[in-house]
Every structure is written in C-alpha cells, then in structure tokens.
Amino acid sequence: MTAHKDGLPEDKAEMTMMVHALVDGELDAATALAVERRIAADPGLAAEHARITALRMAVGRLPKTQPTQAFLARIEAIGSVDIDQAPHASVLPFRTQPSQSDRPRRGWSARSATFDWRALAASIAITAVVASGATQWVMMDGSDDFAVAVASGHRRSLLAANPVDVVSSDRHTVKPWLDGRLGMSPPAPDLAKEGFALVGGRVEVIDGQAIPALVYRHNEHLITLVAQPRSNGRASNPVDRSSDGFSMVSWSDRAFAYWAITDMERSGLDEFVTRFRAAAAI
C-alpha cells in the first residue's frame, strides 16, 4: 500500500466512508480537496464515488409523489380517534395502552397533539417510492451512468496539473492528435471570438471505452465536451442533466452524442452549446 501524506486514513473502508462524506457535503474545504485528489489517483475510489453519486442523482430525479386525499383522510381519521372512547385503545398505532398515571385527561384527543399526521402520511408515501423498484429503474438508465462518468472525469480534470493531454487552441492540432490515438475526432470549432476559447483535448475512458474530449474556457470557467461516437444515430436536441452544482447538457448528431459540463451558470453553458452546434453544422 502506498503511504500518503495528506492526513487521510490509509484503510480502504475508512476512505470509502470519506468518499460518502464528500458526496454528502460533510467535509470542510481542505479535507474535501484531499479526498478528491485521492479519488483522482485511485480507480477504486473513483468507481465508488461514481456509484454513490449516481444513486444520489437517481433518487433526486424520482418524481415527488404526493399522497392521495383518500390516504390522507385515513391517516387523519386515525389521529382523530379519542383514546378515552376507542374500543381497542391497546391496538392504536404508535402508542401502547396508557396506564392510569399517564392516561390523558377527559376530552383530550390525538387531534389536539402537536404531531403532524399529514407530514407522517407524506413521509410514508415518499419512503414507499424510494424503497420501491423505481430507484432501480432509474439506475438502469445508461444515460445516467454515462452522465455520472462524464461528471467524474470533469472533476478529476479540475484537480489535475493540466486538464488536457494536448494543449492547443488550434483545432488543426487537436483534431489530428485525437484522431491519431482514437481513430476519430469530433468537430472542434474555433469559438474564441464568441468568448469560448479552445484549450485542447484529452482522452476519457468511460466503461472501458476510450472517448475523445475537448476542453474550452470561458473566462475562469472550463467546459469539458465529451463526444461519444455513434453509427447512423439520430440527431437530438439538448437535454438538461445538471446536478450537484454542475451545469450539464447532452445532445447528439448522426456521428456523436455530446456531453458538455461546466461549473458556470446554465445560461452560459446554453450559449456555448448553441454556438458549438451552429459551428459544427457548417
């Protein structure tokens, strides 16, 4: 095992817990940065980070199910029962049969308690949805898995000494470099006059597949554009996949499926996508 000097635990299980704490936003800035550097250097931690981030995104995309009025009425009816008059007080939910010492005064009913029965109903309904197969269905969506991998690659690039493998603002340098290593390259239009300067390109490895990625800069923000090759695919309009503080958009043409991600506002990314699509279509 390689020893680290970042103050983080060397035990694999403890580092896994640190990754979970990172995703939950429980770490201070310095510790979070140290954990992210470990993730960037350790494929096992990177895979765990991608897994729990995917789960978080999947749960976040679940529909906000609302309990029906009939269900709420049933829960409220339970809360309205006068315990003094209930024929089977010993089987009332969430309470054992009261003794003489703690038996409520005459006229007291559960309706007068501060407990919010409607909140309980909503909680039960939401818990049922999360525990159901809906989560598994969302997790099986390959596009979500790819989005998580793209986001992880972008985060790692921000921690690296250089976010690109080939540094050049000239597409005639970047495209041949990618084509020579991958046998393909996406359009790499010069958008510097529009405020989006080409920084260079790199190779991303997602699910065992080497994929080209371009990097653009807008002021102090970097935009990673991953281009997944397709054969005879259909063109599609941009779809918002933003999550966890990053703006992300995906779309496709007949040759590539594109995934653009950045930490700037969504409006800025939308402008980049619009200009890139227009230039790439020429």
C-alpha positions in Angstrom: 0.0 0.0 0.0 1.3 3.4 -1.0 1.6 5.8 2.0 0.0 9.2 1.6 0.9 12.4 3.4 -2.5 14.1 3.1 -3.7 13.3 6.6 -6.4 10.9 5.4 -6.8 7.3 6.5 -5.0 4.6 4.7 -7.6 2.0 5.5 -9.8 1.2 2.4 -13.0 1.0 4.4 -12.3 4.3 6.1 -11.5 6.0 2.8 -14.8 4.7 1.4 -16.6 6.4 4.3 -14.7 9.6 3.5 -15.9 9.4 -0.1 -19.5 9.1 1.2 -19.0 12.1 3.5 -17.7 14.1 0.5 -20.8 13.3 -1.6 -23.0 14.2 1.4 -21.2 17.6 1.8 -20.0 16.8 5.3 -16.3 17.7 4.8 -14.6 21.0 5.2 -13.0 22.5 2.1 -9.4 21.3 2.8 -10.4 17.8 3.6 -12.8 17.7 0.6 -9.9 18.7 -1.7 -7.7 16.0 -0.3 -10.4 13.3 -0.8 -11.0 14.5 -4.4 -7.2 14.1 -5.1 -7.3 10.6 -3.7 -10.3 9.8 -5.9 -8.5 11.2 -9.0 -5.5 8.9 -8.3 -7.4 5.8 -7.2 -9.7 4.0 -9.8 -11.4 2.0 -7.0 -12.3 5.2 -5.1 -13.3 6.8 -8.3 -15.7 3.9 -9.1 -17.2 4.2 -5.6 -17.6 7.9 -5.9 -19.3 7.5 -9.3 -21.6 4.8 -7.8 -22.9 6.8 -4.9 -23.1 10.0 -6.9 -25.3 8.0 -9.4 -27.5 6.8 -6.6 -27.9 10.4 -5.3 -28.8 11.7 -8.8 -31.2 8.8 -9.3 -33.1 9.5 -6.1 -33.1 13.2 -6.8 -34.8 12.6 -10.1 -37.6 10.4 -8.6 -41.0 12.0 -9.0 -42.1 13.9 -6.0 -45.1 11.6 -5.3 -47.9 13.2 -3.3 -50.2 11.1 -1.2 -53.8 10.8 -2.3 -56.6 12.6 -0.5 -58.1 9.3 0.5 -54.8 8.2 2.1 -54.5 11.5 4.0 -58.1 11.2 5.2 -57.4 7.7 6.5 -54.3 8.9 8.4 -56.2 11.9 9.8 -59.0 9.6 10.9 -56.6 7.6 12.9 -55.3 10.8 14.6 -58.8 11.9 15.3 -59.8 9.0 17.5 -60.5 9.9 21.1 -58.3 7.5 23.1 -60.8 7.5 26.0 -63.6 6.3 23.7 -61.6 4.0 21.5 -62.9 0.4 21.8 -59.5 -1.1 21.2 -57.1 1.5 22.6 -54.5 -1.2 23.1 -54.0 -1.5 19.3 -53.9 2.1 18.3 -50.9 2.7 16.1 -47.7 4.3 17.5 -48.9 4.1 21.1 -49.2 1.4 23.8 -52.2 1.3 26.1 -51.8 4.1 28.7 -51.6 3.4 32.4 -53.7 5.3 34.9 -50.7 7.6 35.7 -50.2 8.8 32.1 -53.8 8.4 30.8 -54.9 11.7 29.2 -57.5 14.0 30.7 -61.1 13.7 29.7 -61.8 15.2 26.3 -58.2 15.0 25.1 -57.9 13.6 21.6 -55.0 12.9 19.3 -56.2 15.8 17.1 -55.0 18.2 19.8 -51.5 16.8 19.8 -48.7 18.7 18.0 -47.8 15.7 15.9 -48.4 16.4 12.2 -50.3 13.4 10.8 -50.3 14.9 7.3 -46.5 15.0 7.4 -46.5 11.4 8.5 -48.6 10.5 5.6 -46.3 12.3 3.1 -43.3 10.7 4.7 -44.8 7.2 4.4 -45.7 7.8 0.7 -42.2 9.1 -0.2 -40.4 6.4 1.7 -42.5 3.8 -0.2 -41.5 5.3 -3.5 -37.8 5.4 -2.7 -37.9 1.8 -1.4 -39.7 0.6 -4.5 -38.3 -0.6 -7.8 -38.4 3.0 -9.1 -34.8 3.6 -7.9 -33.6 0.5 -9.6 -35.3 1.5 -12.8 -33.7 4.9 -12.8 -30.3 3.4 -12.0 -30.5 1.1 -15.0 -30.8 4.1 -17.4 -27.4 4.0 -19.2 -27.5 7.7 -20.0 -27.5 8.5 -16.2 -24.4 6.2 -15.7 -22.7 8.0 -18.6 -23.5 11.4 -17.2 -22.0 10.4 -13.8 -18.8 9.2 -15.6 -18.6 12.5 -17.5 -19.0 14.5 -14.3 -16.4 12.4 -12.5 -13.9 13.0 -15.4 -14.5 16.7 -15.4 -14.0 16.9 -11.6 -10.7 14.9 -11.9 -9.5 17.2 -14.7 -10.0 20.3 -12.5 -7.7 18.7 -9.9 -5.0 17.7 -12.4 -2.0 19.7 -13.2 -3.3 20.2 -16.7 -6.9 19.4 -17.7 -5.9 18.4 -21.2 -3.5 15.9 -22.8 -2.7 18.1 -25.8 -2.6 21.8 -25.2 -3.5 23.9 -28.2 -6.1 26.5 -29.3 -5.7 25.3 -32.9 -8.3 22.7 -34.0 -5.8 21.6 -36.7 -3.6 20.4 -33.9 -6.2 19.0 -31.5 -8.2 17.0 -34.1 -5.2 15.2 -35.6 -3.9 14.4 -32.1 -7.2 12.8 -31.1 -7.6 11.0 -34.5 -4.1 9.6 -34.2 -4.9 8.0 -30.9 -8.5 7.1 -31.2 -9.1 6.9 -34.9 -11.8 9.6 -34.6 -12.2 13.1 -33.5 -15.3 15.4 -33.1 -15.7 18.8 -34.6 -13.5 21.3 -32.7 -14.7 24.7 -33.9 -12.8 27.9 -33.0 -15.2 29.9 -30.8 -12.7 32.3 -29.3 -14.4 35.3 -30.8 -17.6 34.2 -29.1 -15.9 34.0 -25.8 -15.2 30.3 -25.7 -11.6 29.6 -26.4 -10.4 26.0 -27.2 -7.8 24.9 -24.6 -7.1 21.5 -26.0 -8.2 17.9 -25.9 -7.8 14.7 -23.9 -8.8 11.0 -23.9 -11.5 9.9 -21.4 -12.0 6.3 -20.6 -15.7 5.5 -19.8 -16.9 2.0 -19.2 -13.7 0.6 -20.8 -14.1 2.8 -24.0 -11.6 5.5 -25.0 -13.6 8.6 -25.9 -12.4 12.0 -27.2 -13.0 15.1 -25.0 -12.5 18.7 -25.9 -11.9 21.5 -23.3 -13.0 25.1 -23.8 -12.5 28.1 -21.5 -15.0 30.9 -20.8 -13.4 33.5 -18.5 -12.3 31.5 -15.5 -14.6 28.5 -16.2 -13.6 25.3 -18.1 -16.1 23.4 -20.2 -15.5 19.7 -20.9 -17.1 18.4 -24.0 -17.2 14.6 -24.3 -18.1 13.2 -27.7 -19.3 9.6 -27.7 -19.1 8.1 -31.2 -22.3 6.7 -32.8 -23.1 5.0 -36.0 -26.1 6.2 -38.0 -27.5 7.8 -34.9 -30.4 10.3 -34.9 -29.9 14.0 -34.0 -31.5 15.1 -30.8 -32.0 18.5 -29.1 -30.1 19.5 -25.9 -31.3 17.9 -22.7 -30.6 19.3 -19.2 -28.7 16.9 -17.0 -27.4 19.4 -14.4 -26.7 18.1 -10.9 -24.6 18.6 -7.8 -23.5 22.1 -8.6 -22.5 21.4 -12.2 -24.4 22.5 -15.4 -24.6 19.7 -17.9 -26.3 19.3 -21.3 -26.4 16.4 -23.7 -27.4 16.3 -27.3 -26.4 14.3 -30.4 -25.9 14.5 -34.2 -25.6 11.5 -36.5 -21.9 10.9 -35.7 -21.6 11.7 -31.9 -23.5 12.0 -28.7 -22.2 15.1 -26.9 -22.0 15.8 -23.2 -21.0 19.3 -22.1 -20.3 20.1 -18.4 -19.1 23.1 -16.5 -19.3 24.8 -13.1 -20.7 28.1 -14.6 -24.3 29.1 -14.8 -26.6 27.1 -17.1 -27.3 30.1 -19.2 -23.6 30.3 -20.1 -23.5 26.7 -21.0 -26.6 27.0 -23.2 -24.8 29.8 -25.1 -21.8 27.6 -25.6 -23.9 24.7 -26.8 -25.8 26.9 -29.2 -22.7 28.3 -30.7 -20.9 24.9 -30.9 -23.8 23.2 -32.6 -24.1 26.1 -35.1 -20.4 26.0 -35.9 -20.2 22.2 -36.1 -23.0 22.1 -38.6 -21.2 24.2 -41.1 
